[in-house]
């Protein structure tokens, strides 16, 4: 994924056909050592292709992938009657959720690891 991202960065920067050196330079700027085999695979697959055409064909493929949104909509739209004794339990869950949000700030890995 990092090789594709670096290729796209080079293409967005105006380089219509990024070379392996261009991608290595981009990856090296963030401290990543490029794997020649993976780098050659990305370049061979994308060489000579218009990035916009590649992205548009990928978007059309993703459009057919189910996202599971129908289940969430049905669950969110259905009102649920609360039992009289359910209020304290709801407050306890809310406190637990607030604690977990704080611990998610640093998950221990970087974008390019």
VMD Tcl script that builds the backbone (N, CA, C; Angstrom):
set m [mol new atoms 339]
animate dup $m
set s [atomselect $m all]
$s set {name element resname resid chain x y z} {
  {N N UNK 1 A 0.818 -1.188 0.000}
  {CA C UNK 1 A 0.000 0.000 0.000}
  {C C UNK 1 A 0.862 1.253 0.000}
  {N N UNK 2 A 1.972 1.222 0.702}
  {CA C UNK 2 A 2.830 2.406 0.769}
  {C C UNK 2 A 3.432 2.722 -0.586}
  {N N UNK 3 A 3.663 1.698 -1.405}
  {CA C UNK 3 A 4.244 1.921 -2.726}
  {C C UNK 3 A 3.215 2.582 -3.654}
  {N N UNK 4 A 1.980 2.134 -3.542}
  {CA C UNK 4 A 0.909 2.744 -4.334}
  {C C UNK 4 A 0.696 4.188 -3.891}
  {N N UNK 5 A 0.724 4.421 -2.581}
  {CA C UNK 5 A 0.549 5.778 -2.063}
  {C C UNK 5 A 1.668 6.691 -2.545}
  {N N UNK 6 A 2.899 6.202 -2.535}
  {CA C UNK 6 A 4.022 7.005 -3.017}
  {C C UNK 6 A 3.897 7.266 -4.513}
  {N N UNK 7 A 3.448 6.268 -5.268}
  {CA C UNK 7 A 3.231 6.442 -6.708}
  {C C UNK 7 A 2.168 7.517 -6.950}
  {N N UNK 8 A 1.082 7.460 -6.186}
  {CA C UNK 8 A 0.017 8.451 -6.332}
  {C C UNK 8 A 0.484 9.849 -5.937}
  {N N UNK 9 A 1.306 9.940 -4.908}
  {CA C UNK 9 A 1.857 11.245 -4.519}
  {C C UNK 9 A 2.707 11.831 -5.641}
  {N N UNK 10 A 3.521 10.988 -6.264}
  {CA C UNK 10 A 4.355 11.456 -7.374}
  {C C UNK 10 A 3.482 11.892 -8.547}
  {N N UNK 11 A 2.429 11.115 -8.822}
  {CA C UNK 11 A 1.527 11.460 -9.929}
  {C C UNK 11 A 0.771 12.751 -9.636}
  {N N UNK 12 A 0.334 12.931 -8.397}
  {CA C UNK 12 A -0.356 14.171 -8.035}
  {C C UNK 12 A 0.575 15.368 -8.080}
  {N N UNK 13 A 1.859 15.127 -7.902}
  {CA C UNK 13 A 2.859 16.188 -7.970}
  {C C UNK 13 A 3.199 16.592 -9.388}
  {N N UNK 14 A 2.622 15.927 -10.375}
  {CA C UNK 14 A 2.837 16.304 -11.763}
  {C C UNK 14 A 3.675 15.322 -12.553}
  {N N UNK 15 A 4.211 14.297 -11.927}
  {CA C UNK 15 A 5.013 13.302 -12.621}
  {C C UNK 15 A 4.068 12.246 -13.178}
  {N N UNK 16 A 3.835 12.254 -14.497}
  {CA C UNK 16 A 2.856 11.344 -15.088}
  {C C UNK 16 A 3.331 9.899 -15.130}
  {N N UNK 17 A 4.644 9.681 -15.061}
  {CA C UNK 17 A 5.179 8.329 -15.081}
  {C C UNK 17 A 6.327 8.225 -14.072}
  {N N UNK 18 A 6.014 8.087 -12.784}
  {CA C UNK 18 A 7.054 8.022 -11.749}
  {C C UNK 18 A 7.959 6.803 -11.926}
  {N N UNK 19 A 9.234 7.009 -11.710}
  {CA C UNK 19 A 10.206 5.912 -11.795}
  {C C UNK 19 A 10.400 5.301 -10.411}
  {N N UNK 20 A 11.167 4.211 -10.378}
  {CA C UNK 20 A 11.465 3.555 -9.107}
  {C C UNK 20 A 12.240 4.503 -8.202}
  {N N UNK 21 A 13.136 5.305 -8.782}
  {CA C UNK 21 A 13.916 6.261 -7.995}
  {C C UNK 21 A 12.998 7.305 -7.362}
  {N N UNK 22 A 11.999 7.772 -8.112}
  {CA C UNK 22 A 11.056 8.759 -7.569}
  {C C UNK 22 A 10.318 8.196 -6.359}
  {N N UNK 23 A 9.869 6.964 -6.470}
  {CA C UNK 23 A 9.121 6.342 -5.372}
  {C C UNK 23 A 10.046 6.071 -4.187}
  {N N UNK 24 A 11.270 5.626 -4.463}
  {CA C UNK 24 A 12.244 5.414 -3.375}
  {C C UNK 24 A 12.513 6.713 -2.626}
  {N N UNK 25 A 12.646 7.812 -3.384}
  {CA C UNK 25 A 12.901 9.114 -2.752}
  {C C UNK 25 A 11.743 9.537 -1.851}
  {N N UNK 26 A 10.520 9.308 -2.309}
  {CA C UNK 26 A 9.340 9.665 -1.500}
  {C C UNK 26 A 9.302 8.820 -0.230}
  {N N UNK 27 A 9.524 7.523 -0.365}
  {CA C UNK 27 A 9.500 6.641 0.801}
  {C C UNK 27 A 10.651 6.946 1.752}
  {N N UNK 28 A 11.819 7.257 1.205}
  {CA C UNK 28 A 12.971 7.573 2.046}
  {C C UNK 28 A 12.749 8.861 2.827}
  {N N UNK 29 A 11.955 9.774 2.284}
  {CA C UNK 29 A 11.701 11.037 2.981}
  {C C UNK 29 A 10.933 10.843 4.282}
  {N N UNK 30 A 10.254 9.700 4.424}
  {CA C UNK 30 A 9.541 9.395 5.667}
  {C C UNK 30 A 10.177 8.219 6.407}
  {N N UNK 31 A 11.400 7.857 5.996}
  {CA C UNK 31 A 12.151 6.839 6.728}
  {C C UNK 31 A 11.817 5.404 6.380}
  {N N UNK 32 A 11.324 5.148 5.168}
  {CA C UNK 32 A 10.975 3.785 4.769}
  {C C UNK 32 A 11.944 3.312 3.701}
  {N N UNK 33 A 12.482 2.113 3.904}
  {CA C UNK 33 A 13.367 1.517 2.921}
  {C C UNK 33 A 12.514 0.708 1.947}
  {N N UNK 34 A 12.687 0.954 0.654}
  {CA C UNK 34 A 11.846 0.326 -0.370}
  {C C UNK 34 A 12.303 -1.094 -0.661}
  {N N UNK 35 A 11.341 -1.981 -0.828}
  {CA C UNK 35 A 11.587 -3.356 -1.244}
  {C C UNK 35 A 11.516 -3.374 -2.772}
  {N N UNK 36 A 12.622 -3.751 -3.431}
  {CA C UNK 36 A 12.696 -3.679 -4.890}
  {C C UNK 36 A 11.644 -4.540 -5.586}
  {N N UNK 37 A 11.345 -5.706 -5.049}
  {CA C UNK 37 A 10.378 -6.602 -5.672}
  {C C UNK 37 A 8.979 -5.975 -5.677}
  {N N UNK 38 A 8.568 -5.446 -4.567}
  {CA C UNK 38 A 7.241 -4.816 -4.483}
  {C C UNK 38 A 7.187 -3.542 -5.310}
  {N N UNK 39 A 8.254 -2.786 -5.270}
  {CA C UNK 39 A 8.327 -1.544 -6.025}
  {C C UNK 39 A 8.230 -1.821 -7.522}
  {N N UNK 40 A 8.943 -2.831 -7.997}
  {CA C UNK 40 A 8.889 -3.194 -9.413}
  {C C UNK 40 A 7.497 -3.671 -9.814}
  {N N UNK 41 A 6.818 -4.370 -8.922}
  {CA C UNK 41 A 5.450 -4.851 -9.201}
  {C C UNK 41 A 4.497 -3.677 -9.386}
  {N N UNK 42 A 4.575 -2.685 -8.500}
  {CA C UNK 42 A 3.691 -1.511 -8.598}
  {C C UNK 42 A 3.974 -0.755 -9.892}
  {N N UNK 43 A 5.241 -0.549 -10.188}
  {CA C UNK 43 A 5.593 0.209 -11.386}
  {C C UNK 43 A 5.170 -0.545 -12.644}
  {N N UNK 44 A 5.363 -1.857 -12.683}
  {CA C UNK 44 A 4.973 -2.627 -13.869}
  {C C UNK 44 A 3.460 -2.627 -14.071}
  {N N UNK 45 A 2.701 -2.636 -12.989}
  {CA C UNK 45 A 1.238 -2.633 -13.099}
  {C C UNK 45 A 0.691 -1.267 -13.517}
  {N N UNK 46 A 1.337 -0.199 -13.086}
  {CA C UNK 46 A 0.808 1.141 -13.341}
  {C C UNK 46 A 1.507 1.879 -14.481}
  {N N UNK 47 A 2.619 1.338 -14.974}
  {CA C UNK 47 A 3.386 2.015 -16.012}
  {C C UNK 47 A 2.568 2.162 -17.296}
  {N N UNK 48 A 2.502 3.392 -17.791}
  {CA C UNK 48 A 1.796 3.671 -19.036}
  {C C UNK 48 A 0.296 3.842 -18.879}
  {N N UNK 49 A -0.217 3.749 -17.679}
  {CA C UNK 49 A -1.656 3.903 -17.446}
  {C C UNK 49 A -1.926 5.276 -16.863}
  {N N UNK 50 A -3.077 5.838 -17.215}
  {CA C UNK 50 A -3.501 7.112 -16.646}
  {C C UNK 50 A -4.055 6.846 -15.248}
  {N N UNK 51 A -3.533 7.542 -14.260}
  {CA C UNK 51 A -3.939 7.335 -12.868}
  {C C UNK 51 A -5.436 7.560 -12.680}
  {N N UNK 52 A -5.988 8.557 -13.343}
  {CA C UNK 52 A -7.428 8.826 -13.217}
  {C C UNK 52 A -8.258 7.654 -13.723}
  {N N UNK 53 A -7.831 7.019 -14.819}
  {CA C UNK 53 A -8.550 5.847 -15.329}
  {C C UNK 53 A -8.460 4.674 -14.359}
  {N N UNK 54 A -7.284 4.497 -13.767}
  {CA C UNK 54 A -7.092 3.406 -12.804}
  {C C UNK 54 A -7.977 3.626 -11.577}
  {N N UNK 55 A -8.008 4.861 -11.082}
  {CA C UNK 55 A -8.843 5.164 -9.912}
  {C C UNK 55 A -10.325 5.002 -10.225}
  {N N UNK 56 A -10.751 5.446 -11.392}
  {CA C UNK 56 A -12.169 5.315 -11.763}
  {C C UNK 56 A -12.579 3.854 -11.913}
  {N N UNK 57 A -11.708 3.022 -12.471}
  {CA C UNK 57 A -12.058 1.605 -12.598}
  {C C UNK 57 A -12.119 0.948 -11.217}
  {N N UNK 58 A -11.253 1.374 -10.301}
  {CA C UNK 58 A -11.301 0.854 -8.936}
  {C C UNK 58 A -12.557 1.280 -8.203}
  {N N UNK 59 A -12.974 2.525 -8.425}
  {CA C UNK 59 A -14.195 3.012 -7.775}
  {C C UNK 59 A -15.419 2.242 -8.261}
  {N N UNK 60 A -15.460 1.912 -9.549}
  {CA C UNK 60 A -16.606 1.154 -10.062}
  {C C UNK 60 A -16.621 -0.259 -9.471}
  {N N UNK 61 A -15.436 -0.833 -9.220}
  {CA C UNK 61 A -15.385 -2.153 -8.587}
  {C C UNK 61 A -15.825 -2.081 -7.129}
  {N N UNK 62 A -15.448 -1.017 -6.430}
  {CA C UNK 62 A -15.845 -0.866 -5.031}
  {C C UNK 62 A -17.336 -0.600 -4.873}
  {N N UNK 63 A -17.962 -0.037 -5.899}
  {CA C UNK 63 A -19.389 0.257 -5.824}
  {C C UNK 63 A -20.214 -1.019 -5.684}
  {N N UNK 64 A -19.694 -2.136 -6.175}
  {CA C UNK 64 A -20.444 -3.387 -6.103}
  {C C UNK 64 A -20.196 -4.155 -4.806}
  {N N UNK 65 A -19.311 -3.669 -3.957}
  {CA C UNK 65 A -19.007 -4.349 -2.694}
  {C C UNK 65 A -20.047 -3.939 -1.644}
  {N N UNK 66 A -20.714 -4.908 -1.017}
  {CA C UNK 66 A -21.694 -4.546 0.018}
  {C C UNK 66 A -20.990 -3.975 1.246}
  {N N UNK 67 A -21.553 -2.915 1.776}
  {CA C UNK 67 A -20.941 -2.249 2.920}
  {C C UNK 67 A -21.647 -2.584 4.232}
  {N N UNK 68 A -22.783 -3.237 4.183}
  {CA C UNK 68 A -23.482 -3.625 5.390}
  {C C UNK 68 A -24.236 -2.487 6.050}
  {N N UNK 69 A -24.468 -1.404 5.353}
  {CA C UNK 69 A -25.140 -0.248 5.918}
  {C C UNK 69 A -26.615 -0.476 6.186}
  {N N UNK 70 A -27.258 -1.405 5.487}
  {CA C UNK 70 A -28.687 -1.633 5.651}
  {C C UNK 70 A -29.005 -2.144 7.049}
  {N N UNK 71 A -28.151 -2.948 7.611}
  {CA C UNK 71 A -28.379 -3.493 8.950}
  {C C UNK 71 A -28.309 -2.376 9.984}
  {N N UNK 72 A -27.332 -1.498 9.853}
  {CA C UNK 72 A -27.176 -0.412 10.815}
  {C C UNK 72 A -28.347 0.558 10.741}
  {N N UNK 73 A -28.847 0.808 9.541}
  {CA C UNK 73 A -29.972 1.714 9.383}
  {C C UNK 73 A -31.219 1.121 10.018}
  {N N UNK 74 A -31.438 -0.162 9.802}
  {CA C UNK 74 A -32.619 -0.808 10.375}
  {C C UNK 74 A -32.540 -0.816 11.896}
  {N N UNK 75 A -31.381 -1.059 12.433}
  {CA C UNK 75 A -31.226 -1.092 13.885}
  {C C UNK 75 A -31.360 0.298 14.482}
  {N N UNK 76 A -30.856 1.294 13.806}
  {CA C UNK 76 A -30.926 2.657 14.324}
  {C C UNK 76 A -32.334 3.230 14.207}
  {N N UNK 77 A -33.068 2.782 13.212}
  {CA C UNK 77 A -34.403 3.334 12.995}
  {C C UNK 77 A -35.477 2.717 13.875}
  {N N UNK 78 A -35.227 1.587 14.472}
  {CA C UNK 78 A -36.229 0.910 15.287}
  {C C UNK 78 A -36.158 1.418 16.728}
  {N N UNK 79 A -37.248 2.021 17.224}
  {CA C UNK 79 A -37.237 2.479 18.619}
  {C C UNK 79 A -37.338 1.297 19.569}
  {N N UNK 80 A -36.611 1.397 20.659}
  {CA C UNK 80 A -36.592 0.330 21.654}
  {C C UNK 80 A -37.112 0.898 22.967}
  {N N UNK 81 A -38.080 0.210 23.571}
  {CA C UNK 81 A -38.622 0.644 24.849}
  {C C UNK 81 A -37.676 0.218 25.955}
  {N N UNK 82 A -37.307 1.151 26.811}
  {CA C UNK 82 A -36.369 0.864 27.899}
  {C C UNK 82 A -37.132 0.379 29.124}
  {N N UNK 83 A -36.552 -0.590 29.796}
  {CA C UNK 83 A -37.138 -1.082 31.034}
  {C C UNK 83 A -36.890 -0.055 32.131}
  {N N UNK 84 A -37.757 0.039 33.140}
  {CA C UNK 84 A -37.588 1.048 34.182}
  {C C UNK 84 A -36.252 0.959 34.916}
  {N N UNK 85 A -35.695 -0.213 35.095}
  {CA C UNK 85 A -34.440 -0.360 35.823}
  {C C UNK 85 A -33.207 -0.280 34.930}
  {N N UNK 86 A -33.348 0.051 33.658}
  {CA C UNK 86 A -32.224 0.030 32.723}
  {C C UNK 86 A -31.381 1.302 32.764}
  {N N UNK 87 A -31.832 2.341 33.418}
  {CA C UNK 87 A -31.108 3.614 33.407}
  {C C UNK 87 A -29.732 3.531 34.062}
  {N N UNK 88 A -29.530 2.927 35.232}
  {CA C UNK 88 A -28.192 2.857 35.820}
  {C C UNK 88 A -27.206 2.083 34.942}
  {N N UNK 89 A -27.650 1.029 34.307}
  {CA C UNK 89 A -26.762 0.249 33.447}
  {C C UNK 89 A -26.307 1.083 32.263}
  {N N UNK 90 A -27.192 1.889 31.724}
  {CA C UNK 90 A -26.838 2.748 30.598}
  {C C UNK 90 A -25.784 3.767 31.019}
  {N N UNK 91 A -25.891 4.280 32.235}
  {CA C UNK 91 A -24.906 5.244 32.728}
  {C C UNK 91 A -23.540 4.582 32.898}
  {N N UNK 92 A -23.517 3.334 33.371}
  {CA C UNK 92 A -22.254 2.616 33.529}
  {C C UNK 92 A -21.590 2.387 32.183}
  {N N UNK 93 A -22.356 2.017 31.162}
  {CA C UNK 93 A -21.806 1.801 29.829}
  {C C UNK 93 A -21.240 3.100 29.268}
  {N N UNK 94 A -21.907 4.195 29.529}
  {CA C UNK 94 A -21.456 5.485 29.020}
  {C C UNK 94 A -20.099 5.848 29.628}
  {N N UNK 95 A -19.912 5.605 30.922}
  {CA C UNK 95 A -18.644 5.890 31.574}
  {C C UNK 95 A -17.529 5.015 31.002}
  {N N UNK 96 A -17.803 3.757 30.730}
  {CA C UNK 96 A -16.815 2.859 30.159}
  {C C UNK 96 A -16.408 3.323 28.773}
  {N N UNK 97 A -17.343 3.793 27.992}
  {CA C UNK 97 A -17.060 4.248 26.650}
  {C C UNK 97 A -16.147 5.472 26.675}
  {N N UNK 98 A -16.360 6.381 27.595}
  {CA C UNK 98 A -15.526 7.569 27.692}
  {C C UNK 98 A -14.083 7.187 28.001}
  {N N UNK 99 A -13.860 6.196 28.842}
  {CA C UNK 99 A -12.510 5.755 29.171}
  {C C UNK 99 A -11.825 5.143 27.959}
  {N N UNK 100 A -12.539 4.352 27.171}
  {CA C UNK 100 A -11.920 3.708 26.016}
  {C C UNK 100 A -11.579 4.707 24.931}
  {N N UNK 101 A -12.313 5.797 24.798}
  {CA C UNK 101 A -11.995 6.816 23.806}
  {C C UNK 101 A -10.651 7.456 24.105}
  {N N UNK 102 A -10.331 7.649 25.371}
  {CA C UNK 102 A -9.064 8.247 25.752}
  {C C UNK 102 A -7.899 7.320 25.420}
  {N N UNK 103 A -8.067 6.033 25.566}
  {CA C UNK 103 A -6.966 5.094 25.330}
  {C C UNK 103 A -6.720 4.872 23.849}
  {N N UNK 104 A -7.616 5.274 22.979}
  {CA C UNK 104 A -7.451 5.080 21.544}
  {C C UNK 104 A -6.622 6.171 20.882}
  {N N UNK 105 A -6.165 7.157 21.625}
  {CA C UNK 105 A -5.439 8.264 21.019}
  {C C UNK 105 A -4.134 7.807 20.387}
  {N N UNK 106 A -3.357 6.967 21.039}
  {CA C UNK 106 A -2.102 6.474 20.492}
  {C C UNK 106 A -2.162 4.955 20.478}
  {N N UNK 107 A -2.306 4.401 19.301}
  {CA C UNK 107 A -2.485 2.954 19.192}
  {C C UNK 107 A -1.161 2.222 19.021}
  {N N UNK 108 A -0.034 2.943 19.005}
  {CA C UNK 108 A 1.256 2.289 18.995}
  {C C UNK 108 A 1.800 1.928 17.628}
  {N N UNK 109 A 1.213 2.432 16.567}
  {CA C UNK 109 A 1.780 2.175 15.250}
  {C C UNK 109 A 1.594 3.409 14.379}
  {N N UNK 110 A 2.447 3.515 13.384}
  {CA C UNK 110 A 2.411 4.665 12.491}
  {C C UNK 110 A 1.719 4.313 11.186}
  {N N UNK 111 A 1.486 5.304 10.393}
  {CA C UNK 111 A 0.792 5.131 9.128}
  {C C UNK 111 A 1.594 4.267 8.166}
  {N N UNK 112 A 2.916 4.376 8.194}
  {CA C UNK 112 A 3.743 3.667 7.236}
  {C C UNK 112 A 4.521 2.506 7.839}
  {N N UNK 113 A 4.073 1.954 8.960}
  {CA C UNK 113 A 4.768 0.812 9.575}
  {C C UNK 113 A 4.415 -0.461 8.860}
}
mol reanalyze $m
mol bondsrecalc $m
mol representation Tube
mol addrep $m
